[in-house]
Amino acid sequence: MDRAQKAESIETLKGVFADAGAVVVTHYLGLTVAEMTELRSRLRKEGAALKVVKNRLAQKALDGKAGEGGDALFKGPVAIAYGPDPVSAAKVATQYAKDNDKFVVIGALMGETVLDKKAVAALATLPSLDQIRAQLIGLLNAPATKVAGVLQAPAGQMARVLKAYADKNAA
C-alpha cells in the first residue's frame, strides 16, 4: 500500500468513525471466506457493514480521540462492524460470536467512548432504532383508535335504538 492509498484509507476510516452510531471491534482469526461472507450478509440485512482494517491506520484515523483504551482495541487481526444505528452492528456481531468460536468481540467505540465486551453485549440487548420507531407509532396510533371507537359508539347505539323503534312500529 503506497502513501496515497494509506491516506485514502485513513480518511475513509475517519468517516466511518464519525458517521457510525457504534463501531464494534472484533477479531476474526480463523474464519473462512464463506463465514466472513455470511457475517457480511447478516450485517447488510441490518443496514450495517464489516471492514477488515489495518491497526496502525485505524489508530491514525482515531487520532487519539478515544485515548489509550481506543488504541488498545486495535491489536491482532481486527475487523470493524459499523452502521448508522448503534444497536444493529452490535446485535449481529455478538450473535455471530456466540455461534462461531473463531469470531470474538473485543469492544466498541461510540463516538469518543470506549466500550468493553460486556457493554457491547448490553448494547446488543437494546431494541433497534426501527423497533423503537414501531413501538412509538403503535403508542401514538392506539389513542387515535380508541378515540374513533368512542366517537363511533354513540352513533351505533343511536342506530340500534332507531331500528328497534322501527321494528316495534312495523309489528
Buried (B, 14 or more C-beta within 10 A) or exposed (E): EEEEEBEEBBEBBBEBBEEBBBBBBBBBEEBEEEBBEBBBEBBEEBBBBBBEBBBEBBBBBBEEEBEEEBBBBBEEEBBBBBBEBBBBBBBBBBEBBEEBEEBBBBBBBBBEEBBBBEBBBEBBEEEBBEEEEEEEEEEEEEEEEEEEEEEEEEEEEEEEEEEEEEEEEEE
